[in-house]
Structure formats: structure tokens, C-alpha cells
């Protein structure tokens, strides 16, 4: 369990879901709270107001970036709200993360960024299992942007349409388990990212199979948030 962070007065982490599915937002926020609450942080979740219920291609991924920016800017402009310590962009393609990180003086963490850094830790080989074939190129580019291409074993896909799997938790679990096994048996992955915010609950189930280390994007982002805030905290801040 993480130790509570020094109390600097900014305890709120804003998690933004770049798709419009509020159920997915609630699921990811609940998972983030399990990791951030013990560190003394409050998770405040937001769902973008426009776009698809699930991002499945590069076009909707790119379009979602402006919606994420709008949500974050509106939240930060609210002078009556609590100060924001960090922002989490909760879609595996990290829409608008780099733009917001350049604009803001607080940590802006993407769940894709966090998962890649976790997967590639200590130079190990890592792959991805996901249900969105049209995002393979975007995910591969994200790995390259974080300097992890040499350790990346590639993406393995489910056989069914992502929206079909979103409607069937058991089918999603079975097909992602097969993709994870392919990452390990065919590609030699030592860790596998279950790549997708809406896949978070299934990622937790897959971790229990003990096939390989499963990298869960939302918990990975929570860990990165804690690390970033601890690094930024004044050394003499009271506990």
C-alpha cells in the first residue's frame, strides 16, 4: 500500500474518460480510487460530452483529443472547485495528453503512457492484447514515442468486433485470454498490456490467471501519478 503523500493542499486527481460511456468512466474511477485513496488522493471523474461510446479507430481517437482538452480546461477554470493535483487521460491512445502536459504545471498522465512504461520496465519484452484492430498503428506509434520499440513484441487481437465484446463480459474475457497467450507463446512477451480503458475489469480477471504479468493501464497510471506527485512535493512538506 502506498504511503500517504505530503499534504500540499492539492489532493484531487481528475480522471477524464475520452469516450462517452459513463459506465466505463465509473469503472475506471473505481479502480483508480483503489490505488490513489490510500495515498491520500481523491479521484474526480469526468466523461467527455461528445464522441463515441468506445474509441475504436484513429479518427475517433484524434477527434476525442479536443473533447478532453475542453473538459480539463473547464474544470481548471472553476474557481469554486478544489485545486487539481494531476490529470489522468483514461484512454489507451492518450488523446491530448502531450498537449495538456505542455500547457499545465501539474502531472498529466495517460493510461497508455503509464502502461507502456510499466510494461517495458527493466528492459523486459512486452506485448499488447486488445480488441481494437484499427488502433494497432496508433498503439505502435505510442510505444515508439515512449522509446520502447526495441522491447515491444507487438499487438495480438481478439477475433470479434470490439463493440460485440463490450456487450459480453465473458466472451471478452475468453478472447483476450487467447490474445494474451499468443503474446506469450508466439511472441515471447514477459509482460502483456491489456490495452483499453473499457477492458479494465477483464484485465483484472486475466491477472488472476497467472499466465504472465498483466499490465493494467489504470493502476499503472495511478502509480505514475503517485510517483510524479511525490517527486514534485517539497521535501519539507508536512505529512
C-alpha positions in Angstrom: 0.0 0.0 0.0 1.4 3.4 -0.9 2.4 5.8 1.9 0.3 9.0 2.0 1.8 11.8 0.1 2.8 15.0 1.8 -0.2 17.3 2.2 0.5 20.1 -0.2 -3.2 21.2 -0.3 -3.9 19.8 -3.8 -5.3 16.4 -3.3 -7.7 15.9 -6.3 -6.8 13.8 -9.3 -9.1 14.4 -12.3 -9.7 11.3 -14.4 -11.1 12.1 -17.9 -12.7 9.4 -20.0 -12.3 10.4 -23.7 -15.3 8.3 -24.7 -18.9 9.0 -23.7 -19.7 5.8 -21.9 -20.4 6.8 -18.3 -20.3 3.2 -17.1 -16.7 2.9 -18.3 -15.9 6.1 -16.5 -17.3 4.8 -13.3 -15.4 1.5 -13.6 -12.1 3.2 -14.3 -12.6 5.8 -11.5 -13.4 3.0 -9.0 -10.2 1.2 -10.0 -8.1 4.4 -9.7 -9.5 5.1 -6.3 -8.3 1.7 -5.0 -4.8 2.8 -5.7 -5.0 6.6 -5.1 -7.2 6.8 -2.0 -4.6 5.1 0.3 -2.1 7.8 -0.8 -4.5 10.5 0.4 -5.8 11.5 -3.0 -9.3 12.0 -4.2 -10.4 10.9 -7.7 -12.8 13.1 -9.5 -14.1 11.5 -12.8 -15.3 13.3 -15.9 -16.8 11.9 -19.1 -16.5 13.9 -22.3 -19.7 15.3 -23.7 -19.3 14.3 -27.3 -17.9 11.4 -29.3 -18.4 7.6 -29.5 -19.2 5.3 -26.6 -15.9 3.5 -27.4 -12.9 4.7 -29.3 -12.1 2.1 -31.9 -10.2 3.9 -34.7 -7.7 6.6 -35.3 -10.3 9.1 -36.5 -12.3 9.0 -33.3 -9.1 8.9 -31.2 -8.0 12.1 -32.8 -11.4 13.8 -32.5 -11.6 12.9 -28.8 -8.5 15.0 -28.0 -10.3 18.3 -28.3 -13.1 17.0 -26.1 -10.6 16.0 -23.4 -8.9 19.5 -23.6 -12.3 21.1 -23.2 -13.2 19.1 -20.1 -9.8 19.7 -18.4 -9.8 23.5 -19.2 -13.4 23.9 -18.0 -12.6 22.0 -14.7 -9.4 24.1 -14.1 -11.3 27.3 -14.8 -13.8 26.5 -12.0 -12.5 28.8 -9.1 -15.0 27.2 -6.7 -13.7 23.7 -7.1 -10.8 22.1 -5.3 -7.3 22.5 -6.7 -6.2 19.8 -9.1 -3.0 17.9 -8.3 -2.9 15.8 -11.5 -4.9 14.7 -14.6 -5.3 11.2 -15.9 -6.3 10.7 -19.6 -8.1 7.4 -19.4 -8.0 6.1 -23.0 -5.2 3.8 -24.2 -4.2 6.2 -27.0 -3.7 9.1 -24.6 -5.6 11.7 -26.7 -4.5 15.3 -25.8 -2.0 14.1 -23.1 1.0 15.7 -24.7 -0.8 18.9 -25.4 -2.1 19.2 -21.8 1.3 18.2 -20.4 2.8 21.1 -22.3 0.2 23.6 -21.1 -0.2 22.7 -17.5 2.2 22.8 -14.5 0.7 19.6 -13.0 1.3 16.0 -14.0 -0.8 14.8 -16.9 -0.6 11.0 -17.2 -2.1 8.9 -19.9 -3.0 5.3 -19.2 -1.3 4.3 -22.4 1.9 6.1 -21.4 1.8 4.5 -18.0 1.1 1.0 -19.3 4.0 1.2 -21.8 6.5 2.5 -19.2 5.4 -0.3 -16.8 5.5 -3.0 -19.5 9.0 -2.0 -20.6 10.4 -1.7 -17.1 13.8 -3.2 -16.6 14.2 -3.8 -20.3 11.7 -6.7 -20.4 9.9 -7.7 -23.6 6.2 -6.7 -23.5 3.2 -7.0 -25.8 -0.3 -5.8 -26.0 -3.6 -7.7 -26.2 -6.6 -5.7 -27.3 -10.0 -5.8 -29.2 -9.5 -2.7 -31.5 -7.7 -3.7 -34.7 -7.9 -0.2 -36.2 -5.9 1.2 -33.4 -2.9 -1.1 -33.8 -1.0 1.5 -35.7 -1.8 4.2 -33.1 -0.7 1.9 -30.3 2.6 1.0 -32.1 3.3 4.7 -32.6 2.7 5.4 -28.9 5.2 2.7 -28.0 7.7 4.4 -30.3 7.1 7.8 -28.8 8.0 6.4 -25.4 11.2 4.9 -26.7 10.2 1.3 -26.1 10.0 -0.2 -29.6 13.0 -2.4 -29.1 11.3 -4.3 -26.2 7.9 -4.4 -27.9 6.7 -7.8 -29.2 3.6 -6.4 -30.9 -0.2 -6.5 -30.7 -2.4 -9.5 -30.5 -6.1 -9.1 -31.2 -9.4 -10.7 -30.3 -11.3 -12.3 -33.1 -14.6 -10.5 -32.5 -15.6 -6.8 -33.1 -14.9 -4.6 -30.0 -18.5 -3.5 -29.7 -19.6 -7.1 -29.6 -17.1 -7.9 -26.9 -18.2 -4.8 -24.9 -21.6 -6.3 -24.7 -20.4 -9.7 -23.4 -18.0 -9.7 -20.5 -17.4 -13.5 -20.7 -16.7 -13.5 -24.4 -14.4 -10.5 -24.0 -12.5 -12.4 -21.2 -12.1 -15.6 -23.2 -10.9 -13.8 -26.4 -8.5 -11.6 -24.5 -7.1 -14.6 -22.6 -6.4 -16.2 -26.0 -4.7 -13.0 -27.2 -2.6 -12.8 -24.0 -1.5 -16.5 -24.5 -0.5 -15.6 -28.1 1.7 -12.7 -26.8 3.5 -15.1 -24.5 3.7 -18.3 -26.5 4.2 -16.9 -30.0 5.9 -13.6 -29.3 7.9 -14.2 -26.2 6.4 -11.4 -24.2 7.4 -11.2 -20.5 4.5 -8.8 -19.7 1.3 -8.1 -21.5 -0.7 -4.8 -21.5 -4.4 -5.3 -21.8 -4.8 -2.3 -24.0 -8.0 -0.4 -23.4 -9.8 1.5 -20.7 -13.1 -0.3 -21.2 -11.1 -3.6 -20.8 -10.1 -2.7 -17.2 -12.3 -5.2 -15.5 -11.3 -8.0 -17.8 -7.6 -7.1 -17.3 -8.1 -7.6 -13.5 -9.6 -11.1 -14.2 -6.7 -12.0 -16.5 -4.2 -11.0 -14.0 -5.6 -13.7 -11.7 -4.8 -16.4 -14.3 -1.0 -16.0 -13.6 -0.2 -16.6 -17.3 2.2 -13.7 -17.3 2.4 -10.3 -15.7 -0.7 -8.4 -16.9 -0.1 -4.7 -17.1 -3.3 -2.9 -16.2 -3.4 0.6 -17.6 -5.4 2.4 -15.0 -3.5 1.1 -12.0 -0.3 1.8 -13.9 -1.4 5.4 -14.3 -2.3 5.7 -10.6 1.2 4.5 -9.7 2.8 7.1 -12.1 0.6 9.8 -10.6 1.8 9.0 -7.1 5.4 8.9 -8.2 5.1 12.2 -10.0 3.5 14.0 -7.1 5.9 12.5 -4.6 8.8 13.8 -6.8 7.2 17.2 -7.0 6.4 17.6 -3.3 8.5 20.0 -1.3 11.0 18.0 0.8 10.0 19.8 4.0 6.2 19.5 3.4 4.4 18.2 6.5 3.0 14.7 6.4 
